[in-house]
Amino acid sequence: MGSALDVDPTDLDEHEQSFVSLIREHGWFNTRVFDGDPPFSYTTGFYLKGSPEFIVFSLPKDVSHDAFWHLFRRMCEGVERRTGIRDSDVLGNFPAYLFKVADRNHAEYLGWSRWFYGAQHVPTLQIVWPDPQGKFPWEAGFDESFSDSQPDLTETGWANELAD
């Protein structure tokens, strides 16, 4: 698998060099998109180690960054993630679900990852978190004031992608 790590640094602009340098140093990078509606964060570098990348919406920068570090460390320990199941080892003490991001959403949300890998599609999992009462967007009783906080990036909808 190729990546921007294989490119001569003199062929990269200042921002690209900085991005690549941070991935070399830490193993991954957190891109934060503040002008997104809603804002979101995603990783680049996890795929170098055989894991999908991750994306999460509407969480504070420090919360998403801490969650990504936790996922990176756990990945380095050999923990593999499953999609469509409730997982309490993603966001600390809060449950979350992971879902595959549909290919059609990669261009809109994963620009730096696509550039870094030189690929149109990079395997990525969306982290979906519950409302304050612990309800997820597809569950009855979900607080609708949070309905615009997390767009559904799956192919067929979160509820359709739950594991049996």
C-alpha positions in Angstrom: 0.0 0.0 0.0 1.5 3.3 -1.0 1.1 6.6 0.8 2.6 10.1 1.0 5.3 8.6 3.2 6.8 7.2 0.1 7.0 10.6 -1.7 10.1 12.8 -1.8 9.4 15.6 0.7 10.7 18.2 -1.8 7.7 17.3 -4.0 5.3 18.3 -1.2 4.1 21.8 -0.3 4.6 23.1 3.3 1.2 21.9 4.5 1.7 18.4 3.0 5.2 18.1 4.5 3.8 19.0 7.9 1.0 16.5 7.6 3.3 13.7 6.6 5.9 14.6 9.3 3.2 14.4 12.0 2.1 10.9 10.8 5.8 9.8 10.7 6.2 11.1 14.3 2.9 9.8 15.9 1.7 7.1 13.5 -1.5 9.0 12.7 -3.0 12.5 12.3 -6.3 14.0 13.4 -7.9 16.3 10.9 -10.5 18.6 12.4 -13.0 20.2 10.1 -14.6 23.2 11.9 -16.5 24.6 8.9 -18.4 21.3 8.4 -22.0 21.4 9.4 -21.8 19.7 11.8 -18.0 19.9 12.5 -16.1 16.6 12.5 -12.8 14.9 13.0 -11.1 12.0 11.2 -7.9 10.1 11.3 -5.2 9.4 8.7 -2.5 6.8 9.4 -4.5 3.9 11.0 -4.8 2.2 7.6 -1.0 1.9 7.4 -1.2 -0.6 10.3 -4.1 -2.5 8.7 -7.0 -0.8 10.5 -9.7 1.3 9.0 -9.6 5.1 9.6 -12.2 6.7 11.8 -14.5 9.7 11.6 -16.8 11.3 14.3 -19.1 14.3 14.2 -20.0 17.0 16.7 -17.7 16.0 19.6 -15.3 18.5 21.1 -11.8 18.4 19.6 -10.2 17.1 22.8 -12.8 14.3 23.2 -12.5 13.1 19.6 -8.7 13.3 19.8 -8.6 11.3 23.0 -10.9 8.7 21.5 -8.7 8.4 18.4 -5.6 8.0 20.6 -7.4 5.3 22.5 -8.4 3.5 19.3 -4.8 3.8 18.0 -3.3 2.3 21.1 -5.8 -0.5 21.2 -5.2 -1.2 17.6 -1.5 -1.4 18.3 -2.3 -4.0 21.0 -4.1 -6.1 18.4 -7.7 -5.2 19.2 -9.9 -5.5 16.1 -13.2 -3.6 15.8 -16.5 -4.9 14.6 -19.2 -2.9 13.0 -22.8 -2.7 14.0 -22.4 -3.6 17.6 -22.6 -1.6 20.8 -19.0 -1.0 21.9 -18.0 0.5 25.3 -14.3 0.6 24.3 -14.4 3.5 21.9 -15.4 6.6 23.8 -14.3 5.8 27.3 -17.3 5.1 29.5 -19.8 5.9 26.8 -21.2 3.3 24.4 -20.8 3.8 20.7 -21.3 2.0 17.4 -19.0 1.8 14.5 -20.3 1.7 10.9 -18.6 1.5 7.5 -18.6 4.8 5.7 -20.1 4.4 2.2 -17.7 5.0 -0.7 -20.0 7.9 -2.0 -19.1 9.9 1.2 -15.3 9.7 1.0 -14.8 12.7 -1.3 -16.9 15.0 0.9 -15.5 14.0 4.3 -12.0 12.4 3.9 -10.0 14.7 1.8 -6.6 14.5 3.5 -6.8 10.7 3.9 -7.6 10.3 0.2 -4.7 12.5 -0.7 -2.3 10.7 1.7 -3.1 7.3 0.4 -3.5 8.4 -3.2 -6.9 6.6 -3.2 -10.5 7.5 -3.9 -11.7 5.2 -1.1 -10.0 4.5 2.2 -11.7 2.1 4.6 -13.2 4.3 7.3 -15.5 3.6 10.2 -17.9 6.2 11.6 -18.2 6.4 15.4 -21.8 7.0 16.4 -22.5 8.2 19.9 -25.8 8.3 21.9 -27.9 11.2 23.2 -27.6 12.2 26.9 -30.2 9.5 27.8 -28.1 6.8 26.0 -30.4 6.5 23.0 -28.9 6.1 19.5 -30.4 7.9 16.5 -32.2 4.8 15.2 -33.7 4.0 18.6 -37.2 5.0 19.9 -36.9 7.9 22.3 -33.8 9.4 20.8 -33.6 13.1 21.5 -34.4 14.7 18.2 -32.5 17.9 19.1 -29.4 15.8 18.3 -30.7 14.6 14.9 -28.5 17.0 12.9 -25.4 16.2 15.0 -24.3 13.1 13.2 -25.1 12.5 9.5 -25.5 8.8 8.6 -22.6 8.0 6.3 -23.5 4.3 5.8 -24.7 2.7 2.5 -28.1 1.6 3.8 -28.7 3.4 7.1 -27.5 2.7 10.6 -30.5 0.6 11.6 -30.0 -1.6 8.5 -26.3 -2.1 9.3 -26.7 -3.3 12.9 -25.1 -6.7 13.5 -27.6 -9.6 14.1 
